[in-house]
Amino acid sequence: MPKRILVAVDGSDHAHKALEQALILAENMKQPASLLIVHVNPAISINEPALGVELEARIAEEGQHIIEPVNRQLSGRDVAHETLLIAGDPVHEICRVARERDCGMIVMGTGGKGMLAEMIVGSVSHGVLKHAECPVLTVK
């Protein structure tokens, strides 16, 4: 079983359910597993000028509304966790972080976009399923 589980969060109900499933997995493993909670902000491009504000500060500020409910959900749970806020393409960044941080599994929600939006922009969960080097659990 994995020692580290990456949980991708975006503020959606699907992500909330995915985090709950990851917590259940981590709590019920024979050896403790830690969670790496990752929020990728696709709206901020690394190439975008920071407009006088450091990019890291903007990522933290814009990701805070996503992370606050996550922290409430983690409160009182006996699972080690770390939070990572980054910017970029969600599929690429989730797969990169999972590989670089030696995550044994990715847990993420499905859905969130309408069918037309998924056809045009693509589904993050589909992209992660296609490109991840570790098992991926998707939660509806």
FILUMMAR-132873 format. One record per residue: residue number from 1; residue in three letters; x negated, y, z negated of N, C-alpha, C in turn. Coordinates in pm, 1 decimal, padded with zeros to 6 digits. Layout:
BEGIN
R pos code     n_xx     n_yy     n_zz    ca_xx    ca_yy    ca_zz     c_xx     c_yy     c_zz
R NUM  ala        X        Y        Z        X        Y        Z        X        Y        Z
...
END
This chain:
BEGIN
R pos code     n_xx     n_yy     n_zz    ca_xx    ca_yy    ca_zz     c_xx     c_yy     c_zz
R   1  met -00083.9 -00119.1  00000.0  00000.0  00000.0  00000.0 -00088.2  00125.2  00000.0
R   2  pro -00035.5  00234.3  00053.1 -00116.3  00356.1  00064.3 -00146.6  00419.8 -00070.9
R   3  lys -00264.9  00479.8 -00079.4 -00301.4  00554.1 -00200.0 -00254.7  00698.6 -00189.9
R   4  arg -00240.8  00748.1 -00066.1 -00195.2  00885.3 -00044.5 -00088.0  00882.7  00063.8
R   5  ile  00023.5  00949.9  00035.3  00134.9  00958.9  00129.4  00152.6  01105.1  00167.5
R   6  leu  00146.9  01133.3  00296.6  00173.4  01268.3  00344.5  00323.7  01283.2  00361.3
R   7  val  00379.0  01388.5  00304.5  00521.5  01418.3  00319.2  00533.3  01552.2  00390.6
R   8  ala  00590.8  01549.6  00510.5  00609.2  01672.3  00587.8  00740.6  01737.2  00545.5
R   9  val  00735.4  01864.7  00509.0  00855.7  01936.3  00465.0  00875.4  02062.1  00548.1
R  10  asp  01002.3  02094.9  00572.1  01034.7  02215.1  00649.6  01154.8  02290.2  00593.9
R  11  gly  01200.5  02251.9  00476.0  01314.3  02319.7  00415.1  01449.0  02260.3  00450.5
R  12  ser  01452.4  02160.7  00537.2  01579.2  02100.7  00579.2  01626.8  01995.7  00479.1
R  13  asp  01754.6  01959.5  00489.3  01808.4  01851.2  00406.3  01736.7  01720.2  00436.2
R  14  his  01701.3  01699.2  00562.8  01630.1  01576.7  00600.3  01494.3  01569.1  00530.0
R  15  ala  01425.2  01680.9  00521.2  01295.4  01683.9  00453.4  01312.2  01659.9  00303.6
R  16  his  01418.8  01714.9  00245.7  01449.2  01692.6  00103.7  01468.7  01543.1  00077.6
R  17  lys  01543.8  01476.5  00164.7  01567.1  01332.1  00151.0  01438.0  01253.6  00172.1
R  18  ala  01354.8  01298.6  00265.4  01226.8  01231.6  00289.6  01137.5  01240.5  00166.2
R  19  leu  01134.2  01357.1  00102.8  01054.2  01373.4 -00018.7  01104.8  01281.0 -00128.5
R  20  glu  01235.4  01269.4 -00141.8  01291.1  01179.7 -00243.9  01249.0  01034.8 -00218.1
R  21  gln  01251.5  00991.8 -00092.4  01208.8  00855.3 -00059.4  01059.8  00836.2 -00087.2
R  22  ala  00979.3  00936.9 -00056.6  00835.9  00928.4 -00084.3  00810.3  00919.4 -00234.6
R  23  leu  00886.0  00994.7 -00313.1  00873.3  00987.2 -00459.1  00907.8  00847.6 -00509.4
R  24  ile  01015.1  00791.0 -00458.0  01055.5  00655.6 -00497.9  00946.1  00555.4 -00461.9
R  25  leu  00891.2  00566.6 -00340.5  00781.7  00477.5 -00299.8  00662.7  00491.5 -00393.9
R  26  ala  00620.1  00614.9 -00417.4  00502.1  00639.6 -00501.0  00522.5  00590.7 -00644.0
R  27  glu  00641.8  00609.4 -00697.3  00670.6  00568.9 -00835.6  00678.3  00417.9 -00852.0
R  28  asn  00706.7  00346.5 -00744.5  00727.2  00202.2 -00755.0  00612.2  00118.2 -00701.7
R  29  met  00500.6  00178.9 -00672.8  00384.6  00103.5 -00626.1  00307.8  00047.7 -00744.5
R  30  lys  00243.2 -00067.0 -00720.8  00162.4 -00127.2 -00827.1  00046.7 -00035.6 -00865.5
R  31  gln -00018.2  00022.1 -00765.2 -00124.3  00119.2 -00790.5 -00068.2  00256.8 -00759.4
R  32  pro -00097.3  00354.8 -00843.4 -00040.6  00488.2 -00822.1 -00078.1  00546.1 -00685.2
R  33  ala  00016.8  00611.1 -00624.2 -00007.1  00681.7 -00498.3  00020.0  00829.7 -00522.2
R  34  ser -00057.9  00912.8 -00457.2 -00034.7  01056.6 -00468.2  00034.7  01105.0 -00341.8
R  35  leu  00103.3  01217.6 -00354.6  00172.4  01276.6 -00240.9  00096.4  01400.2 -00194.4
R  36  leu  00083.0  01412.5 -00064.2  00028.3  01532.6 -00003.2  00144.4  01598.7  00070.1
R  37  ile  00198.1  01704.3  00010.5  00313.7  01774.9  00065.6  00261.7  01877.2  00166.2
R  38  val  00305.0  01865.8  00291.6  00253.7  01952.1  00397.6  00367.9  02028.7  00463.2
R  39  his  00352.0  02160.7  00468.3  00444.2  02244.5  00546.3  00362.5  02311.5  00655.4
R  40  val  00402.1  02287.1  00780.8  00335.0  02349.7  00894.3  00425.4  02460.2  00946.4
R  41  asn  00373.9  02581.9  00947.1  00450.4  02694.7  00999.0  00419.3  02709.7  01147.3
R  42  pro  00514.6  02671.3  01233.8  00488.1  02678.9  01377.7  00499.0  02820.8  01431.9
R  43  ala  00556.4  02912.8  01354.8  00580.1  03048.9  01403.1  00453.9  03133.1  01404.4
R  44  ile  00353.3  03093.1  01327.6  00229.1  03169.4  01322.1  00124.1  03095.4  01403.6
R  45  ser  00077.0  03158.6  01505.0 -00028.5  03101.1  01587.6 -00162.9  03147.4  01533.5
R  46  ile -00259.5  03061.0  01540.0 -00394.5  03097.2  01497.2 -00446.7  03212.7  01584.0
R  47  asn -00400.6  03221.1  01708.5 -00446.2  03326.0  01799.4 -00372.5  03458.1  01779.5
R  48  glu -00265.1  03456.4  01702.2 -00185.8  03577.2  01679.9 -00262.1  03673.4  01589.8
R  49  pro -00265.9  03802.4  01625.1 -00334.6  03897.4  01536.8 -00265.9  03903.7  01400.9
R  50  ala -00344.3  03914.5  01297.1 -00290.9  03912.0  01160.8 -00228.9  04044.6  01119.6
R  51  leu -00236.3  04146.4  01203.7 -00174.2  04276.1  01176.0 -00215.3  04333.2  01040.3
R  52  gly -00343.0  04321.3  01007.4 -00393.2  04378.8  00883.6 -00375.6  04289.2  00761.7
R  53  val -00309.3  04179.6  00776.6 -00288.7  04087.9  00664.3 -00361.8  03958.5  00698.4
R  54  glu -00431.5  03905.2  00603.8 -00504.6  03782.1  00629.9 -00407.6  03669.3  00663.1
R  55  leu -00448.3  03586.0  00758.3 -00363.0  03477.1  00804.8 -00323.0  03384.3  00690.5
R  56  glu -00417.0  03350.9  00604.1 -00387.0  03260.2  00493.0 -00279.3  03317.6  00402.2
R  57  ala -00282.8  03447.4  00379.7 -00181.2  03511.6  00295.4 -00044.6  03505.3  00362.1
R  58  arg -00039.9  03523.3  00493.1  00087.6  03515.1  00566.0  00143.9  03373.4  00561.6
R  59  ile  00057.3  03274.0  00578.4  00102.3  03134.8  00572.7  00161.0  03106.0  00435.1
R  60  ala  00090.7  03147.5  00329.8  00138.3  03124.1  00193.4  00270.5  03194.5  00167.9
R  61  glu  00280.9  03318.5  00211.5  00403.0  03396.0  00189.2  00523.1  03333.8  00260.6
R  62  glu  00504.9  03298.4  00387.0  00615.9  03243.5  00464.5  00649.6  03099.9  00424.2
R  63  gly  00552.2  03027.0  00369.1  00578.0  02890.2  00326.7  00634.5  02879.7  00186.4
R  64  gln  00628.0  02988.8  00110.3  00670.8  02984.5 -00029.7  00817.9  02946.5 -00044.7
R  65  his  00904.7  02996.6  00043.1  01047.4  02963.3  00032.0  01072.7  02816.0  00062.7
R  66  ile  00981.5  02751.9  00133.9  00992.5  02608.1  00160.9  00944.5  02530.0  00038.5
R  67  ile  00837.9  02576.5 -00024.1  00773.0  02502.2 -00131.7  00845.7  02513.8 -00265.4
R  68  glu  00912.9  02624.1 -00292.8  00982.3  02639.9 -00421.1  01081.6  02526.8 -00448.0
R  69  pro  01171.0  02491.4 -00354.5  01261.1  02378.3 -00380.2  01186.2  02245.4 -00393.7
R  70  val  01075.2  02231.2 -00322.5  00993.7  02110.0 -00333.3  00938.7  02098.7 -00475.0
R  71  asn  00887.3  02208.5 -00528.8  00834.9  02207.1 -00665.9  00943.4  02172.6 -00767.0
R  72  arg  01065.2  02222.8 -00745.3  01176.6  02186.7 -00834.9  01206.2  02037.0 -00825.8
R  73  gln  01202.1  01982.3 -00705.0  01229.1  01839.9 -00686.5  01120.0  01754.3 -00751.2
R  74  leu  00996.9  01802.0 -00750.7  00885.1  01728.0 -00809.8  00879.1  01742.4 -00961.5
R  75  ser  00943.9  01844.6 -01015.0  00939.6  01872.4 -01157.5  00991.0  01752.8 -01238.3
R  76  gly  00912.3  01713.3 -01336.9  00951.9  01603.1 -01424.0  00922.0  01465.2 -01367.4
R  77  arg  00870.8  01458.0 -01245.8  00836.2  01328.8 -01185.9  00689.2  01301.3 -01215.1
R  78  asp  00657.9  01176.6 -01246.0  00521.7  01139.0 -01282.2  00444.9  01091.6 -01158.6
R  79  val  00431.8  01180.9 -01060.4  00360.7  01149.1 -00936.7  00262.7  01263.1 -00908.5
R  80  ala  00135.8  01226.9 -00892.2  00035.3  01328.0 -00857.8  00066.6  01382.1 -00718.8
R  81  his  00050.7  01512.9 -00703.9  00079.3  01571.8 -00572.9 -00005.1  01695.9 -00549.5
R  82  glu -00017.8  01726.8 -00422.2 -00090.4  01845.5 -00377.9 -00007.9  01907.1 -00265.8
R  83  thr -00009.6  02039.5 -00256.6  00066.2  02109.8 -00153.6 -00029.8  02176.6 -00056.8
R  84  leu  00001.8  02165.5  00071.3 -00081.0  02225.0  00175.1  00007.8  02303.3  00270.6
R  85  leu -00019.3  02432.0  00285.5  00053.3  02518.5  00378.5 -00040.9  02554.0  00492.2
R  86  ile -00000.9  02521.8  00615.6 -00086.8  02549.9  00730.1 -00003.7  02602.7  00845.8
R  87  ala -00070.3  02655.4  00945.8 -00003.1  02706.8  01065.2 -00051.3  02629.0  01186.3
R  88  gly  00036.2  02619.2  01284.9 -00002.3  02553.0  01408.9  00109.4  02467.2  01462.7
R  89  asp  00073.3  02380.6  01554.0  00169.0  02287.5  01612.4  00198.9  02178.0  01510.5
R  90  pro  00325.3  02161.7  01468.6  00356.1  02065.2  01362.7  00310.1  01922.3  01392.4
R  91  val  00331.7  01873.4  01513.2  00291.3  01735.6  01546.0  00140.3  01720.8  01530.4
R  92  his  00066.6  01809.7  01593.2 -00079.8  01802.3  01588.4 -00131.0  01814.3  01445.0
R  93  glu -00080.0  01911.9  01370.7 -00130.5  01937.3  01235.6 -00095.9  01824.9  01138.8
R  94  ile  00025.1  01771.5  01146.6  00063.7  01660.7  01057.9 -00025.4  01539.9  01084.3
R  95  cys -00045.6  01505.9  01211.0 -00130.3  01390.9  01245.0 -00276.1  01415.5  01206.5
R  96  arg -00325.1  01537.1  01229.2 -00463.8  01571.3  01194.2 -00486.9  01561.2  01043.8
R  97  val -00397.8  01621.2  00966.4 -00414.0  01619.1  00820.6 -00404.8  01475.9  00768.0
R  98  ala -00311.8  01397.7  00820.2 -00298.6  01258.2  00776.1 -00428.0  01181.3  00801.4
R  99  arg -00488.4  01203.6  00917.1 -00613.6  01135.2  00952.1 -00728.8  01185.4  00864.8
R 100  glu -00744.2  01317.7  00855.5 -00857.2  01375.0  00781.8 -00849.7  01350.3  00631.8
R 101  arg -00730.1  01341.5  00577.8 -00714.0  01322.0  00433.2 -00690.0  01175.5  00397.7
R 102  asp -00707.4  01087.2  00495.4 -00697.5  00942.6  00474.3 -00563.5  00901.4  00413.4
R 103  cys -00455.8  00953.5  00470.2 -00321.5  00917.6  00423.8 -00283.5  00781.4  00482.0
R 104  gly -00228.2  00696.8  00398.6 -00188.9  00563.7  00442.7 -00050.4  00559.3  00503.0
R 105  met  00023.3  00669.4  00491.8  00159.6  00674.0  00543.3  00202.8  00819.3  00555.0
R 106  ile  00291.7  00843.4  00651.5  00357.3  00973.1  00666.1  00505.8  00950.6  00643.8
R 107  val  00567.5  01034.7  00562.1  00712.4  01029.6  00540.8  00767.7  01164.8  00583.4
R 108  met  00870.6  01160.6  00667.7  00928.5  01285.7  00716.3  01073.8  01265.8  00754.3
R 109  gly  01147.2  01375.3  00755.7  01286.5  01370.9  00795.9  01299.9  01369.3  00946.7
R 110  thr  01416.2  01326.6  00992.2  01448.2  01333.2  01134.6  01555.8  01438.2  01152.8
R 111  gly  01568.8  01486.7  01271.0  01675.9  01583.1  01297.5  01635.9  01723.4  01260.1
R 112  gly  01737.8  01807.2  01247.7  01712.9  01946.9  01216.4  01742.2  02036.2  01334.4
R 113  lys  01719.6  01986.1  01454.7  01748.9  02063.3  01575.6  01866.6  01999.5  01647.3
R 114  gly  01931.0  02076.7  01728.7  02036.5  02023.0  01813.1  01976.8  01943.0  01927.6
R 115  met  02061.9  01868.7  01997.4  02014.7  01783.7  02105.6  01946.4  01865.3  02215.8
R 116  leu  02003.9  01979.5  02251.2  01945.8  02062.3  02356.2  01807.8  02113.4  02315.6
R 117  ala  01795.5  02159.7  02192.3  01665.6  02209.8  02144.4  01561.3  02098.7  02145.7
R 118  glu  01600.1  01977.9  02106.6  01505.9  01866.3  02107.5  01461.9  01832.7  02249.0
R 119  met  01554.5  01842.7  02345.7  01519.2  01813.7  02484.6  01420.9  01917.3  02538.3
R 120  ile  01438.6  02041.9  02497.8  01354.4  02149.4  02549.7  01219.4  02154.5  02478.9
R 121  val  01221.3  02156.5  02346.7  01098.4  02174.0  02270.6  01037.9  02042.0  02225.2
R 122  gly  01117.3  01940.7  02212.7  01068.5  01812.6  02164.4  01091.6  01797.2  02016.1
R 123  ser  01096.9  01676.4  01972.2  01120.7  01645.2  01832.5  00987.2  01625.2  01761.2
R 124  val  00971.5  01691.7  01648.9  00848.7  01675.8  01571.0  00835.2  01531.4  01524.6
R 125  ser  00943.8  01473.2  01473.8  00935.4  01335.2  01424.5  00898.4  01239.2  01537.8
R 126  his  00953.7  01259.9  01656.8  00919.6  01174.4  01771.1  00771.4  01189.5  01805.7
R 127  gly  00721.9  01312.4  01806.5  00581.0  01336.3  01836.9  00488.2  01273.5  01735.1
R 128  val  00524.0  01282.9  01606.9  00441.3  01222.6  01502.2  00443.9  01070.4  01514.8
R 129  leu  00561.5  01013.6  01540.2  00570.1  00868.4  01560.4  00478.6  00823.3  01674.0
R 130  lys  00471.8  00902.6  01777.7  00392.4  00868.6  01895.9  00242.2  00883.5  01871.9
R 131  his  00200.4  00984.0  01795.2  00058.0  01016.7  01785.0 -00009.3  00980.8  01652.6
R 132  ala  00065.2  00949.5  01549.6  00004.4  00920.2  01418.8 -00075.2  00790.2  01424.0
R 133  glu -00182.1  00786.3  01345.6 -00266.5  00667.5  01337.2 -00230.2  00579.1  01218.5
R 134  cys -00128.5  00618.5  01142.2 -00084.5  00540.6  01026.7  00066.2  00517.8  01038.7
R 135  pro  00122.4  00430.7  00955.3  00267.7  00410.2  00959.5  00343.5  00539.1  00928.5
R 136  val  00459.8  00554.4  00991.6  00545.3  00671.4  00971.8  00683.4  00622.8  00931.1
R 137  leu  00733.0  00674.8  00819.3  00868.6  00646.4  00773.7  00952.0  00770.1  00801.0
R 138  thr  01056.4  00755.3  00883.1  01146.1  00867.7  00908.9  01274.3  00845.5  00830.7
R 139  val  01327.8  00953.7  00776.5  01444.9  00947.8  00688.7  01553.4  01037.0  00745.5
R 140  lys  01675.4  00982.7  00756.3  01789.9  01061.2  00804.3  01856.3  01133.6  00690.0
END
